[in-house]
Amino acid sequence: MSPGKSSKRQALTYRQHFAEAWSQFLRASFDSPEHAAHLFGVDGSTARKWWEGSHAPSGFAVGYAFSLAPDAASRFLGGSV
């Protein structure tokens, strides 16, 4: 197997792990997907995908999470980023 294929697989695995960690952070920190959508300035569909753990956020959202809820972000995402 080439190094590129191995790296891609590791990145996909990490992305899946991070999507789950993000979902846990949202559920612990916000009342609903709609609440998260409002605070992060994303549409409801994006927030629901985050809430369900089926999609990971972009960097802006992760950075903003640390400014909105630093303790929770550190607890749920600190080992993930």
Phi, psi and omega in degrees: 000138180283155179302328180297318180293320179295317180296319180297317179297317179297319179296319179295319177297316179296319180299318178296317178299315182294322178301320178291317178298320179295317178301315179297319177300312181299314182296327180279337189251341186229155185287330186194168174301324180295321177298313179297318179302315180298312184290325181269353178068036177244166179283165183299324180297316178298313181297322178295320178296321175296313183302318181284344181082016181270347178220144175266155181279167171278167183303323182301320183291321179295314177300317180293325178302320180291335177274329179284316186218072187301320181292313181293319179299317179297317181295313185272329187247346186305319178276355185260339184256000000 
